[in-house]
């Protein structure tokens, strides 16, 4: 959505230039707008452009809101997955308890889990960095090296979410009637923030997958559908292989047979 809007904006301005448009032209010469009381929607093309640039900035700010919110959803989900797979994490004893066994026995309610998940998604980024260290004895390099940028992102996200992209405390000042200007965020800065989040997600994925999660997601899916599977382990494995293949998982026959055998033996 970001890039469709960005490309559309460039196309519009490029064509305005081709048509010889100047700032003092009526915007209605090039665009159709709803007419209210016979008045033009904008005083001239420059007026239209000023508002369009504000809109572009608003789109960028809302893009950051979406990125930041999805990052928090990701953190909550991936940390929860790691705890389910390796619940010994809660007792500073990773790999001491097989989470699949607890899953199979229906004992998946863990103490402290919600408190831990909240520590990754609330508070400043120094506290979130400490949550990684306290829970996994690990801090993602990208977060460690860019803690200041992540903190700026958190503050900006709050401004967008709670004060329409403005300073929260100043926006709550009821003594003035002026509308405060929004924070400025251009496409280049948006791309940099997106890249920062992507790098940190990649690091977190790789570390938690290797040290705590393993194949737990696939096993949990098998646990979910296992009551509906009938026949021998071979038959179950064949049906399971087909079902996970529908989601793009190309695990082979031997892997699926081993997974079913492992699960049934618990």
C-alpha positions as CSV (number, residue, x, y, z in Angstrom):
1,X,0.0,0.0,0.0
2,X,2.9,2.3,0.8
3,X,4.5,1.9,-2.6
4,X,1.3,2.0,-4.6
5,X,0.6,5.4,-3.1
6,X,4.2,6.6,-3.6
7,X,4.3,5.6,-7.2
8,X,0.9,7.2,-7.8
9,X,2.2,10.5,-6.3
10,X,5.2,10.5,-8.6
11,X,3.0,9.8,-11.6
12,X,0.7,12.7,-10.8
13,X,3.4,15.3,-10.4
14,X,5.2,14.1,-13.5
15,X,2.1,14.5,-15.6
16,X,1.3,17.9,-14.1
17,X,4.7,19.0,-15.2
18,X,4.1,17.6,-18.7
19,X,0.8,19.5,-18.9
20,X,2.6,22.8,-18.1
21,X,0.9,23.2,-14.7
22,X,2.0,26.2,-12.5
23,X,1.2,26.7,-8.8
24,X,-1.2,29.5,-9.4
25,X,-3.5,27.3,-11.6
26,X,-6.9,26.3,-10.2
27,X,-6.6,22.7,-8.9
28,X,-10.0,22.0,-10.6
29,X,-8.2,22.4,-13.9
30,X,-6.5,19.1,-13.4
31,X,-8.6,17.3,-10.7
32,X,-12.3,16.7,-10.0
33,X,-13.5,17.5,-6.5
34,X,-16.8,17.7,-4.7
35,X,-18.1,21.3,-4.9
36,X,-19.5,22.9,-1.8
37,X,-21.5,26.1,-2.0
38,X,-19.8,26.8,-5.4
39,X,-16.4,27.1,-3.7
40,X,-13.2,25.5,-5.0
41,X,-11.9,22.7,-2.7
42,X,-8.4,24.4,-2.9
43,X,-7.4,28.0,-3.6
44,X,-4.9,26.9,-6.2
45,X,-2.6,24.0,-7.2
46,X,0.0,25.0,-4.6
47,X,-2.7,24.7,-1.9
48,X,-3.7,21.3,-3.2
49,X,0.0,20.2,-3.3
50,X,0.6,21.3,0.3
51,X,-2.3,19.2,1.5
52,X,-1.3,16.3,-0.6
53,X,2.2,16.4,0.9
54,X,0.6,16.3,4.4
55,X,-1.4,13.3,3.3
56,X,1.8,11.6,2.1
57,X,3.4,12.3,5.5
58,X,0.3,10.9,7.2
59,X,0.5,7.7,5.1
60,X,4.2,7.3,6.1
61,X,3.3,7.8,9.8
62,X,0.5,5.3,9.6
63,X,2.9,2.9,7.9
64,X,5.2,3.2,10.9
65,X,2.2,2.5,13.1
66,X,1.4,-0.7,11.2
67,X,5.1,-1.8,11.2
68,X,5.5,-1.2,14.9
69,X,2.3,-2.8,15.9
70,X,3.0,-5.9,13.8
71,X,6.5,-6.1,15.3
72,X,4.9,-6.2,18.8
73,X,2.5,-8.9,17.6
74,X,5.4,-10.9,16.2
75,X,7.4,-10.5,19.4
76,X,4.5,-11.8,21.5
77,X,3.9,-14.7,19.2
78,X,7.5,-15.8,18.8
79,X,8.3,-15.6,22.5
80,X,5.1,-17.5,23.4
81,X,6.1,-20.2,20.9
82,X,9.6,-20.5,22.4
83,X,8.1,-20.8,25.9
84,X,5.6,-23.5,24.8
85,X,8.4,-25.4,23.1
86,X,10.9,-25.0,25.8
87,X,9.0,-24.2,29.1
88,X,12.2,-24.8,31.2
89,X,13.0,-21.2,30.1
90,X,10.6,-20.0,32.8
91,X,12.8,-21.6,35.4
92,X,16.2,-20.6,33.9
93,X,16.6,-24.2,32.8
94,X,16.2,-24.4,29.0
95,X,15.9,-27.8,27.3
96,X,15.0,-29.4,30.6
97,X,11.3,-30.0,29.8
98,X,9.9,-31.1,26.5
99,X,7.0,-28.8,25.6
100,X,5.5,-31.3,23.3
101,X,4.9,-33.7,26.2
102,X,3.0,-31.0,28.1
103,X,1.1,-30.1,25.0
104,X,0.0,-33.8,24.6
105,X,-0.9,-34.0,28.3
106,X,-2.9,-30.8,28.1
107,X,-0.8,-29.0,30.6
108,X,0.1,-25.8,28.7
109,X,-0.8,-23.2,31.3
110,X,2.5,-21.7,32.4
111,X,3.2,-19.4,35.4
112,X,4.7,-16.0,34.6
113,X,4.1,-16.4,30.8
114,X,1.9,-13.4,30.4
115,X,4.2,-11.2,32.5
116,X,7.1,-12.2,30.4
117,X,5.2,-11.6,27.1
118,X,4.3,-8.1,28.3
119,X,7.9,-7.3,29.1
120,X,8.7,-7.7,25.4
121,X,5.9,-5.4,24.1
122,X,5.5,-2.7,26.8
123,X,7.9,-0.1,28.3
124,X,11.0,1.5,26.7
125,X,13.4,-0.5,24.6
126,X,16.1,-0.7,27.4
127,X,13.5,-2.7,29.4
128,X,12.6,-4.8,26.3
129,X,16.3,-5.5,25.7
130,X,16.6,-6.7,29.3
131,X,13.6,-8.9,28.7
132,X,15.5,-10.8,26.0
133,X,18.5,-11.1,28.2
134,X,16.5,-12.2,31.3
135,X,14.4,-14.7,29.4
136,X,16.9,-16.1,26.8
137,X,20.3,-14.9,28.0
138,X,20.5,-13.3,24.5
139,X,20.1,-9.9,23.0
140,X,19.6,-9.4,19.2
141,X,22.6,-7.6,17.8
142,X,20.4,-5.2,15.7
143,X,18.5,-4.1,18.8
144,X,21.6,-3.8,21.0
145,X,23.4,-1.6,18.4
146,X,20.3,0.5,17.5
147,X,18.6,0.8,20.9
148,X,18.3,4.6,20.4
149,X,16.5,4.2,17.0
150,X,14.1,1.6,18.4
151,X,13.3,4.0,21.3
152,X,12.6,6.8,18.8
153,X,10.3,4.4,16.9
154,X,8.4,3.6,20.1
155,X,7.9,7.3,20.9
156,X,6.9,8.1,17.3
157,X,4.5,5.2,17.3
158,X,2.8,6.4,20.5
159,X,2.5,9.9,19.0
160,X,0.7,8.5,16.0
161,X,-1.5,6.1,18.0
162,X,-2.5,8.5,20.8
163,X,-2.2,12.1,19.3
164,X,-2.5,11.7,15.5
165,X,1.3,12.1,15.0
166,X,1.8,15.0,17.4
167,X,3.5,15.5,20.7
168,X,1.2,13.9,23.2
169,X,1.6,16.4,26.1
170,X,1.5,19.4,23.9
171,X,-1.6,18.1,22.1
172,X,-3.4,17.9,25.4
173,X,-2.9,21.5,26.1
174,X,-6.4,23.0,26.2
175,X,-5.2,26.6,26.6
176,X,-4.5,27.0,22.9
177,X,-6.6,26.4,19.8
178,X,-3.8,26.0,17.3
179,X,-3.5,22.6,15.6
180,X,0.0,21.3,16.2
181,X,2.0,20.2,13.2
182,X,2.5,16.4,12.7
183,X,5.9,14.7,13.0
184,X,7.6,14.5,9.6
185,X,8.6,11.2,8.1
186,X,9.8,10.8,4.6
187,X,9.9,7.6,2.5
188,X,13.7,7.2,3.0
189,X,13.4,7.2,6.8
190,X,10.4,4.8,6.6
191,X,12.5,2.4,4.5
192,X,15.4,2.6,7.1
193,X,13.0,1.8,10.0
194,X,11.5,-1.0,8.0
195,X,14.9,-2.5,7.4
196,X,15.9,-2.2,11.0
197,X,12.8,-4.1,12.1
198,X,13.3,-6.7,9.4
199,X,16.9,-7.3,10.4
200,X,16.0,-7.7,14.1
201,X,13.1,-10.1,13.2
202,X,15.5,-12.2,11.1
203,X,18.0,-12.5,14.0
204,X,15.3,-13.3,16.5
205,X,13.8,-15.9,14.2
206,X,17.1,-17.6,13.6
207,X,18.2,-17.7,17.3
208,X,14.9,-18.8,18.8
209,X,14.3,-21.4,16.1
210,X,17.8,-23.0,16.7
211,X,17.9,-22.8,20.5
212,X,14.3,-23.2,21.7
213,X,11.6,-23.7,19.0
214,X,12.9,-26.4,16.6
215,X,10.1,-28.2,14.9
216,X,7.6,-27.4,17.6
217,X,5.2,-25.5,15.2
218,X,4.9,-28.5,12.9
219,X,4.4,-30.9,15.9
220,X,1.8,-28.6,17.4
221,X,-0.1,-28.8,14.0
222,X,0.1,-32.6,14.1
223,X,-1.2,-32.5,17.7
224,X,-4.1,-30.5,16.5
225,X,-5.2,-32.8,13.7
226,X,-4.1,-36.1,15.3
227,X,-7.5,-37.0,16.8
228,X,-8.9,-37.1,13.2
229,X,-6.1,-39.3,11.8
230,X,-6.8,-43.1,11.7
231,X,-4.8,-46.2,10.8
232,X,-1.1,-47.0,11.1
233,X,1.7,-44.6,11.8
234,X,2.5,-44.8,8.1
235,X,-1.0,-43.8,7.1
236,X,-1.1,-41.0,9.6
237,X,2.3,-39.7,8.4
238,X,1.1,-39.8,4.7
239,X,-2.1,-37.8,5.5
240,X,-0.1,-35.4,7.7
241,X,2.5,-34.8,4.9
242,X,-0.4,-33.9,2.5
243,X,-2.0,-31.5,5.0
244,X,1.2,-29.6,5.8
245,X,2.0,-29.5,2.1
246,X,-1.1,-27.5,1.6
247,X,0.5,-24.7,3.7
248,X,3.7,-24.8,1.7
249,X,5.7,-27.1,4.0
250,X,7.6,-29.5,1.8
251,X,8.8,-31.9,4.6
252,X,9.5,-35.3,3.2
253,X,8.0,-38.7,3.9
254,X,10.8,-39.8,6.3
255,X,10.6,-36.6,8.4
256,X,6.8,-37.0,8.7
257,X,7.1,-40.7,9.7
258,X,9.7,-39.7,12.3
259,X,7.5,-37.0,13.7
260,X,4.5,-39.2,14.1
261,X,6.6,-41.9,15.7
262,X,8.1,-39.4,18.1
263,X,4.7,-37.9,19.1
264,X,3.1,-41.3,19.6
265,X,5.9,-42.5,21.9
266,X,5.5,-39.6,24.3
